[in-house]
């Protein structure tokens, strides 16, 4: 099973809570916003996206939950269908 992290970087305020709980996925950029490591920019949505395996789900979810401005969304990809996990 796979999950997708969807990140709205434009609205990030640079609290870096995601970096603290999810250093595997997040890093601090020179412009004082978080970057989604290996995230791919989706031109249609304007968000960065990264597919992660089930083993990394807990860390991905914690990153989304601690974001004070809720710019991180987690979706589950199962049998070609997408189900929003966070926020519900």
N, C-alpha and C positions, 0 to 999 in steps of 0.2 A: 504494500500500500504506500502511496506517496501523498505528500502534502505540498501545498504551494504557499510560500510567504509572499504577500503582496504589500508593498511599502510605498506610501505617499511621501516621498522625500521633500517635496515642496513645502509641506506643512509641518515638518519636523522642527522642534524648538531647541534641539541640542541638549536635552536632559541627560542623555546617554545611559539611561536605565537599561536599555536593550543591550548595550555593550557590556555592562556589568554582568547580567544574567546569561547572555548569549554570545560570548566572545568568538565562538566558532563562526557566527554569521554576521557580526556587526563590528565596525571599527569607526574611530573618530576621523573625520576628514578635516582638512585645513580650514574649511569654511565653518567649522563648529557645528556641523550636522553629522548624523550617523550615516554611514554607507553600508548597504547590504552587500557583503562580500560575494563576489561572483554573480550578483544580481543582474538580470538582463532588463534593459529599459523597454517597456512596451509603449510604442509610439501612439497606439490607439487609446490607451487609458491614461498615459502619462505617469504610470507607476512602475517601480522596479519589481521584478518577480524572480523567485528562485524555487525550484523544485527540490524538496528534501525527502529523505527516506523516513520510514516510520520510527527508526531508532532515534532520529533527531526531533521528533514531534514535541516531546516535552520541553526541550530548550526553546524551540520555535514558539510554542504557546506561551511560555513564561515571558519571552521577549515582548510579545504582543500585550500580555496582561499588565506589564509594568509600565508601558508607555503612557505618560500622563496626558497626551493629546490624541491617543488612539489612532495613530497613522499606520499601524501594522495590522494586517488582516491575515488569518490562516484559513485555508480551504483544504478539504480532503478530496483527493481524486481517487474515485473508486469505480471500476468498470466503465471508464470513459465519462463518468458523471462527476460534477463538482458540487460539493456540499460545504457551505460555510460553517466553519467550526467556531471561529472567533472573529468578531463578536457574533453571537447567535442572533 
